[in-house]
Each structure stands twice: as structure tokens, then as C-alpha cells.
Amino acid sequence: MAIWQRTVFVIETRQHAAFAFEAASLAQARQLLRTPWLAAAFEAFHRRHREPSQACEPADIRAATPEEAMLYRDVADEFADGSDRFLVAELPDETGVS
């Protein structure tokens, strides 16, 4: 039986951080990017991990490369618990995202 996987998208920020998540389409990914709760999550992450003087502003959203999608799915599998949660994973610098 084939298992349908949603597309992995990458959000690149103006601070060169990259985050990956799954969505059904680019339109849905863009819609999620405009939600207040996701913006608040990016800000909270940025305050804990980056320069406090800069806001964590999403600059671009695109489909993940195969390598980025694999990294995301590895993290998603690690944190999978059967619940219906929304996972956003920071991609490591070695993916080549700049």
C-alpha cells in the first residue's frame, strides 16, 4: 500500500535560518506562513537562538530539495507520536541553504 506524503516546504528567513514543514500545496504553505501563531513561534525561536536585535522575518518559501525533505522527515519520524501536531524543524547549515 502506498503512503501519501505531503510536500515539504522550506522557509528561509532574512537571517539565513531555514525551517521546514509539510503542507498540501504551496498555496497552503503560504497561508500557514501568514498565521499569527506561526509568526509568534518564529519570533520565540529567534529570541532564543539568534541575535536579539533582529526580527525573524520570513523572506522566501519554496519546495524543499530532496536532501532538505529527507532531513525534515528524519526529524519528523523522531518526534512522531501519533498526534495531529504541526512540526516545523530548523534545517542545519550543511544543507547548503544560504
Secondary structure in CASP SS format (residue, H / E / C, confidence):
PFRMAT SS
TARGET T0000
AUTHOR 0000-0000-0000
METHOD secondary structure of the structure
MODEL  1
M C 1.00
A C 1.00
I C 1.00
W C 1.00
Q C 1.00
R C 1.00
T E 1.00
V E 1.00
F E 1.00
V E 1.00
I E 1.00
E E 1.00
T E 1.00
R C 1.00
Q C 1.00
H C 1.00
A C 1.00
A E 1.00
F E 1.00
A E 1.00
F E 1.00
E E 1.00
A E 1.00
A C 1.00
S C 1.00
L H 1.00
A H 1.00
Q H 1.00
A H 1.00
R H 1.00
Q H 1.00
L H 1.00
L H 1.00
R C 1.00
T C 1.00
P H 1.00
W H 1.00
L H 1.00
A H 1.00
A H 1.00
A H 1.00
F H 1.00
E H 1.00
A H 1.00
F H 1.00
H H 1.00
R H 1.00
R H 1.00
H H 1.00
R C 1.00
E C 1.00
P C 1.00
S C 1.00
Q C 1.00
A C 1.00
C C 1.00
E C 1.00
P E 1.00
A E 1.00
D E 1.00
I E 1.00
R E 1.00
A E 1.00
A C 1.00
T C 1.00
P H 1.00
E H 1.00
E H 1.00
A H 1.00
M H 1.00
L H 1.00
Y H 1.00
R H 1.00
D H 1.00
V H 1.00
A H 1.00
D H 1.00
E H 1.00
F H 1.00
A C 1.00
D C 1.00
G C 1.00
S C 1.00
D C 1.00
R C 1.00
F C 1.00
L C 1.00
V C 1.00
A E 1.00
E E 1.00
L C 1.00
P C 1.00
D H 1.00
E H 1.00
T H 1.00
G C 1.00
V C 1.00
S C 1.00
END
